[in-house]
Amino acid sequence: MTTTSGTAPSAPAAPTGWEVRDSALMRVFEPRTFPELLATVERVERIAEAANHHPDIEIRWRPPVRTPADDPAVKLPAVLSLTFRCNTHTLGSVTEADAALAAAIETALAPAAQPAV
C-alpha cells in the first residue's frame, strides 16, 4: 500500500546567524554605537525597498548593567540591539522571499559593510 504525505513543503533554510522562531526568520544584531545602528537600518531599508519585501525591525536601547566592582566614574556603553524578523505576513510563514531577504540583510551586517569609525 502506497501512502502520500499531506504535509506542506518545508520552510527554506535559515541563513547562517538566523533562527526560525514563531514562524519567522529572526536575527539580533548589536551595533557598537547609535549612529552605526541607524546606518544599519538605512542599509536594510534600501535592501527591503529594492526587494519590495520588508522585515519587522525592533530597535532597543538599554543602559549598561553595572556590577559592584565597576568604577562609577567610568562611563559604560549602552547596549544597543536591532532585531530583524522576516516572514510573509499574508501567509504567516517563512517563504523563499524571506530567506532571500534575510540573506541580503546578513550582507548588510557584515563588517565590510560597516562604516569606518
Backbone as a chain_set.jsonl record, in Angstrom:
{"seq": "MTTTSGTAPSAPAAPTGWEVRDSALMRVFEPRTFPELLATVERVERIAEAANHHPDIEIRWRPPVRTPADDPAVKLPAVLSLTFRCNTHTLGSVTEADAALAAAIETALAPAAQPAV", "coords": {"N": [[0.841, -1.165, 0.0], [0.588, 2.166, -0.913], [1.223, 5.313, 0.435], [0.571, 8.793, 0.574], [2.038, 11.801, 1.645], [0.456, 14.409, 3.338], [1.65, 16.717, 4.075], [2.801, 20.099, 4.254], [5.159, 21.815, 2.088], [8.56, 21.997, 3.209], [9.948, 24.693, 5.146], [12.152, 27.247, 3.864], [15.712, 27.069, 4.367], [17.293, 28.641, 7.149], [19.441, 31.452, 6.907], [22.955, 31.511, 7.815], [23.495, 32.469, 11.152], [20.926, 33.25, 11.614], [17.732, 32.364, 13.018], [14.853, 30.237, 13.157], [11.923, 31.322, 14.486], [8.8, 31.484, 15.961], [7.355, 31.301, 13.476], [8.948, 32.851, 11.773], [11.964, 34.16, 10.308], [14.667, 35.095, 12.27], [16.918, 37.49, 13.661], [19.296, 38.91, 15.812], [21.133, 41.819, 16.143], [23.87, 43.564, 17.444], [24.889, 46.636, 17.384], [27.748, 48.831, 17.859], [27.466, 51.573, 18.315], [25.014, 54.248, 18.415], [24.828, 55.784, 15.984], [25.891, 53.827, 14.217], [23.922, 51.887, 14.438], [21.715, 53.247, 13.276], [22.72, 53.638, 10.676], [22.86, 51.006, 9.836], [20.146, 50.287, 9.817], [19.357, 51.967, 7.755], [20.768, 50.857, 5.556], [19.493, 48.365, 5.444], [16.936, 49.221, 4.878], [17.191, 50.129, 2.226], [17.751, 47.701, 0.94], [15.372, 46.283, 1.489], [13.443, 47.88, 0.219], [14.262, 47.654, -2.448], [13.728, 44.966, -2.855], [11.057, 44.952, -2.439], [9.993, 43.831, -0.163], [9.6, 43.628, 3.203], [11.2, 43.654, 6.382], [10.26, 43.125, 9.84], [11.437, 45.398, 12.184], [13.009, 45.853, 15.198], [14.107, 48.211, 17.457], [16.257, 48.531, 20.138], [17.349, 50.033, 23.138], [19.262, 49.939, 25.989], [20.329, 50.72, 29.276], [23.704, 50.157, 30.456], [24.555, 47.291, 32.446], [25.63, 47.533, 35.658], [28.182, 46.356, 37.863], [29.062, 45.619, 41.295], [31.833, 45.876, 41.332], [32.449, 47.7, 39.384], [33.85, 50.816, 38.411], [32.394, 53.761, 39.371], [33.0, 56.154, 38.123], [33.681, 55.576, 35.571], [32.368, 55.611, 32.397], [30.089, 53.407, 31.145], [29.265, 51.755, 28.09], [26.056, 51.947, 26.475], [23.731, 49.301, 25.789], [22.917, 48.363, 22.669], [20.517, 47.16, 20.345], [19.35, 45.539, 17.392], [16.601, 43.896, 16.177], [15.715, 41.743, 13.695], [13.001, 40.491, 11.871], [11.824, 38.268, 9.57], [9.165, 37.358, 7.685], [6.453, 36.11, 5.678], [3.793, 37.933, 5.921], [1.127, 37.669, 5.025], [0.877, 34.958, 4.662], [1.715, 33.96, 7.034], [4.046, 32.594, 7.498], [7.404, 31.376, 6.759], [8.951, 32.093, 3.728], [10.586, 31.552, 0.507], [11.19, 34.146, -0.323], [11.518, 35.43, 2.115], [13.776, 34.111, 3.134], [15.651, 34.913, 1.228], [15.617, 37.678, 1.671], [16.537, 37.76, 4.325], [19.132, 36.734, 3.953], [20.196, 38.783, 2.372], [20.039, 40.905, 4.181], [21.847, 39.977, 6.036], [24.249, 40.341, 4.656], [24.384, 43.09, 4.794], [25.004, 43.408, 7.414], [27.545, 42.531, 7.673], [31.025, 42.934, 8.554], [32.503, 44.316, 6.548], [30.597, 45.929, 5.436], [30.213, 47.843, 7.288], [30.583, 51.239, 8.258], [33.704, 53.005, 8.579], [34.876, 53.791, 11.788]], "CA": [[0.0, 0.0, 0.0], [1.358, 3.396, -1.009], [0.544, 6.466, 1.029], [1.196, 10.081, 0.263], [2.038, 12.705, 2.779], [-0.308, 15.64, 3.14], [2.328, 17.817, 4.747], [3.198, 21.24, 3.432], [6.597, 21.817, 1.824], [9.331, 22.525, 4.331], [10.364, 26.088, 5.044], [13.533, 27.406, 3.41], [16.72, 27.061, 5.427], [17.677, 29.945, 7.685], [20.851, 31.795, 6.659], [23.83, 31.449, 8.985], [23.287, 33.573, 12.087], [19.493, 33.454, 11.768], [16.999, 31.223, 13.546], [13.405, 30.256, 12.922], [11.194, 31.472, 15.746], [7.432, 31.999, 15.794], [7.045, 31.371, 12.044], [9.716, 33.924, 11.136], [13.416, 34.139, 10.426], [14.967, 36.133, 13.247], [18.346, 37.755, 13.9], [19.581, 40.062, 16.666], [22.418, 42.447, 15.841], [24.202, 44.564, 18.465], [25.887, 47.607, 16.923], [28.511, 49.46, 18.946], [27.045, 52.952, 18.562], [23.715, 54.589, 17.856], [24.962, 56.081, 14.547], [26.047, 52.567, 13.495], [22.585, 51.281, 14.416], [20.902, 53.94, 12.273], [23.273, 53.354, 9.348], [22.461, 49.636, 9.512], [18.726, 50.335, 9.449], [19.278, 52.604, 6.432], [21.185, 49.864, 4.56], [18.421, 47.359, 5.349], [15.798, 49.892, 4.208], [17.444, 50.111, 0.783], [17.591, 46.306, 0.51], [13.949, 45.922, 1.562], [12.725, 48.607, -0.832], [14.62, 47.051, -3.736], [13.063, 43.66, -2.932], [9.639, 45.146, -2.149], [9.692, 42.858, 0.898], [10.1, 44.402, 4.336], [11.259, 42.949, 7.657], [9.943, 43.852, 11.066], [12.691, 45.82, 12.812], [12.845, 46.356, 16.56], [15.289, 48.908, 17.947], [16.264, 48.546, 21.599], [18.45, 50.673, 23.848], [19.13, 49.763, 27.431], [21.553, 51.147, 29.956], [24.587, 49.045, 30.809], [24.387, 46.707, 33.774], [26.838, 47.756, 36.468], [28.442, 45.413, 38.945], [29.697, 46.329, 42.42], [33.261, 46.108, 41.064], [32.62, 48.76, 38.392], [34.205, 52.158, 38.874], [31.284, 54.639, 38.979], [33.498, 57.27, 37.309], [33.866, 55.1, 34.202], [31.102, 55.546, 31.665], [29.921, 52.166, 30.396], [28.406, 51.975, 26.916], [24.707, 51.381, 26.465], [23.583, 48.107, 24.971], [22.014, 48.633, 21.555], [20.249, 45.961, 19.549], [18.366, 45.536, 16.314], [16.056, 42.565, 15.926], [15.078, 41.638, 12.376], [12.104, 39.346, 11.705], [11.364, 38.146, 8.187], [8.174, 36.34, 7.337], [5.432, 36.603, 4.756], [2.678, 38.17, 6.83], [-0.144, 37.165, 4.494], [0.862, 33.501, 4.809], [2.061, 33.614, 8.406], [5.128, 31.61, 7.484], [8.648, 31.746, 6.096], [8.987, 31.719, 2.314], [11.874, 31.796, -0.161], [11.419, 35.592, -0.32], [12.031, 35.776, 3.442], [15.145, 33.604, 3.22], [16.473, 35.791, 0.391], [15.728, 38.957, 2.365], [17.421, 37.553, 5.478], [20.499, 36.612, 3.438], [20.622, 40.119, 1.945], [20.256, 41.682, 5.403], [23.091, 39.485, 6.637], [25.37, 41.019, 3.986], [24.431, 44.47, 5.301], [25.54, 43.365, 8.787], [28.933, 42.079, 7.605], [31.966, 44.002, 8.915], [32.904, 45.117, 5.391], [29.538, 46.887, 5.149], [30.185, 48.826, 8.358], [31.422, 52.411, 8.003], [34.847, 53.147, 9.481], [34.569, 54.655, 12.943]], "C": [[0.892, 1.235, 0.0], [0.548, 4.517, -0.388], [1.287, 7.72, 0.615], [1.068, 10.974, 1.476], [1.261, 13.967, 2.424], [0.373, 16.829, 3.779], [2.716, 18.896, 3.744], [4.694, 21.16, 3.158], [7.341, 22.457, 2.987], [9.743, 23.966, 4.057], [11.797, 26.158, 4.539], [14.483, 27.437, 4.61], [17.047, 28.492, 5.866], [19.137, 30.224, 7.335], [21.653, 31.678, 7.954], [23.621, 32.684, 9.852], [21.814, 33.868, 12.359], [18.867, 32.199, 12.364], [15.527, 31.359, 13.187], [12.731, 30.296, 14.288], [9.833, 32.093, 15.452], [7.1, 32.268, 14.325], [7.739, 32.532, 11.334], [11.201, 33.605, 11.238], [13.797, 35.322, 11.3], [16.463, 36.243, 13.478], [18.458, 38.982, 14.777], [20.995, 40.525, 16.355], [22.658, 43.519, 16.887], [25.294, 45.496, 17.944], [26.577, 48.262, 18.117], [27.985, 50.844, 19.312], [25.669, 53.189, 17.945], [23.82, 55.0, 16.387], [25.145, 54.81, 13.71], [24.707, 51.84, 13.376], [21.735, 51.922, 13.314], [21.403, 53.689, 10.855], [22.884, 51.942, 8.905], [21.006, 49.595, 9.088], [18.569, 50.947, 8.063], [19.703, 51.633, 5.325], [20.098, 48.81, 4.352], [17.202, 47.955, 4.645], [15.982, 49.855, 2.703], [17.267, 48.698, 0.21], [16.11, 45.935, 0.45], [13.142, 46.622, 0.465], [13.007, 47.998, -2.202], [13.914, 45.717, -3.94], [11.549, 43.771, -2.818], [9.15, 44.087, -1.155], [10.363, 43.398, 2.147], [10.096, 43.589, 5.635], [10.627, 43.792, 8.765], [11.289, 44.171, 11.701], [12.355, 46.389, 14.188], [14.164, 46.96, 17.005], [15.183, 48.97, 19.463], [17.513, 49.26, 22.098], [18.222, 50.399, 25.317], [20.442, 50.171, 28.087], [22.414, 49.94, 30.305], [24.283, 48.544, 32.216], [25.704, 46.887, 34.519], [26.951, 46.674, 37.535], [29.074, 46.178, 40.097], [31.171, 46.645, 42.179], [33.498, 47.237, 40.065], [32.964, 50.087, 39.062], [33.088, 53.102, 38.428], [31.72, 55.822, 38.122], [33.674, 56.876, 35.847], [32.494, 54.97, 33.541], [31.065, 54.249, 30.857], [29.011, 52.425, 29.198], [27.037, 51.341, 27.099], [24.713, 50.131, 25.602], [22.511, 48.408, 23.926], [21.743, 47.326, 20.835], [19.186, 46.246, 18.496], [17.895, 44.097, 16.176], [15.322, 42.617, 14.598], [14.231, 40.377, 12.358], [11.597, 39.36, 10.272], [10.348, 37.016, 8.101], [7.171, 36.967, 6.38], [4.144, 36.697, 5.554], [1.368, 37.574, 6.327], [-0.27, 35.657, 4.612], [1.135, 33.062, 6.243], [3.166, 32.583, 8.489], [6.344, 32.177, 6.767], [8.623, 31.216, 4.666], [10.392, 31.941, 1.759], [12.201, 33.288, -0.173], [11.984, 36.044, 1.024], [13.471, 35.325, 3.606], [16.089, 34.484, 2.401], [16.673, 37.15, 1.064], [16.669, 38.829, 3.559], [18.872, 37.448, 5.031], [21.037, 37.977, 3.001], [20.88, 41.018, 3.157], [21.574, 41.264, 6.044], [24.303, 40.135, 5.97], [25.507, 42.463, 4.462], [25.008, 44.533, 6.716], [27.019, 42.979, 8.804], [29.886, 43.234, 7.933], [32.389, 44.877, 7.74], [31.859, 46.174, 5.048], [29.498, 48.012, 6.182], [31.061, 50.012, 7.997], [32.582, 52.451, 9.002], [34.507, 54.13, 10.578], [35.804, 55.376, 13.379]], "O": [[1.824, 1.346, 0.796], [-0.648, 4.659, -0.644], [2.487, 7.691, 0.342], [0.097, 10.897, 2.229], [1.407, 14.514, 1.331], [-0.268, 17.855, 4.005], [2.927, 18.635, 2.559], [5.426, 20.512, 3.907], [6.82, 23.345, 3.662], [9.869, 24.396, 2.91], [12.577, 25.231, 4.758], [14.09, 27.79, 5.722], [17.071, 29.419, 5.056], [19.981, 29.335, 7.45], [21.095, 31.737, 9.049], [23.575, 33.807, 9.348], [21.497, 34.657, 13.249], [19.41, 31.102, 12.231], [15.028, 32.458, 12.945], [12.941, 29.422, 15.129], [9.742, 33.113, 14.769], [6.617, 33.347, 13.981], [7.184, 33.123, 10.408], [11.638, 32.879, 12.131], [13.304, 36.432, 11.095], [17.184, 35.245, 13.493], [17.795, 39.989, 14.527], [21.931, 39.726, 16.309], [21.757, 44.3, 17.193], [26.481, 45.188, 18.049], [26.061, 48.25, 19.235], [28.047, 51.249, 20.473], [25.22, 52.441, 17.077], [22.967, 54.598, 15.596], [24.609, 54.724, 12.605], [24.399, 51.252, 12.339], [21.111, 51.221, 12.517], [20.602, 53.543, 9.931], [22.608, 51.714, 7.727], [20.665, 48.939, 8.104], [17.736, 50.494, 7.278], [19.071, 51.589, 4.269], [19.819, 48.411, 3.222], [16.516, 47.26, 3.897], [15.031, 49.58, 1.972], [16.702, 48.525, -0.87], [15.652, 45.343, -0.528], [12.259, 46.016, -0.142], [12.098, 47.844, -3.018], [13.543, 45.372, -5.062], [10.833, 42.801, -3.069], [8.059, 43.533, -1.288], [11.577, 43.605, 2.153], [9.113, 42.918, 5.951], [10.483, 45.008, 8.638], [12.177, 43.32, 11.751], [11.525, 47.288, 14.319], [15.209, 46.313, 16.942], [14.167, 49.399, 20.012], [18.599, 49.101, 21.54], [17.124, 50.602, 25.834], [21.521, 49.99, 27.522], [21.905, 48.826, 30.433], [23.81, 49.298, 33.066], [26.757, 46.445, 34.06], [25.952, 46.155, 38.034], [29.575, 47.284, 39.894], [31.702, 47.588, 42.766], [34.632, 47.689, 39.911], [32.444, 50.426, 40.125], [32.85, 53.238, 37.228], [30.884, 56.434, 37.457], [33.803, 57.741, 34.98], [31.592, 54.31, 34.058], [31.91, 54.025, 29.991], [28.084, 53.23, 29.287], [26.886, 50.332, 27.789], [25.609, 49.939, 24.779], [21.355, 48.672, 24.257], [22.629, 46.478, 20.723], [18.278, 47.057, 18.678], [18.712, 43.182, 16.07], [14.421, 43.432, 14.403], [14.687, 39.314, 12.779], [11.013, 40.344, 9.819], [10.651, 35.863, 8.41], [7.056, 38.189, 6.285], [3.488, 35.692, 5.83], [0.587, 37.036, 7.112], [-1.379, 35.125, 4.658], [0.826, 31.933, 6.624], [3.223, 31.793, 9.431], [6.323, 33.291, 6.243], [8.316, 30.048, 4.425], [11.273, 32.451, 2.452], [13.368, 33.662, -0.046], [12.829, 36.937, 1.073], [14.298, 36.058, 4.15], [17.205, 34.767, 2.836], [17.77, 37.708, 1.03], [17.509, 39.701, 3.78], [19.755, 38.02, 5.671], [22.205, 38.288, 3.235], [21.829, 41.802, 3.16], [22.327, 42.105, 6.535], [25.283, 40.447, 6.646], [26.614, 42.998, 4.525], [25.448, 45.592, 7.162], [27.674, 43.089, 9.841], [29.586, 44.387, 7.624], [32.613, 46.073, 7.923], [32.182, 47.195, 4.442], [28.824, 49.021, 5.976], [32.166, 49.829, 7.486], [32.45, 51.984, 10.133], [33.918, 55.18, 10.324], [35.762, 56.152, 14.333]]}, "num_chains": 1, "name": "protein.A"}
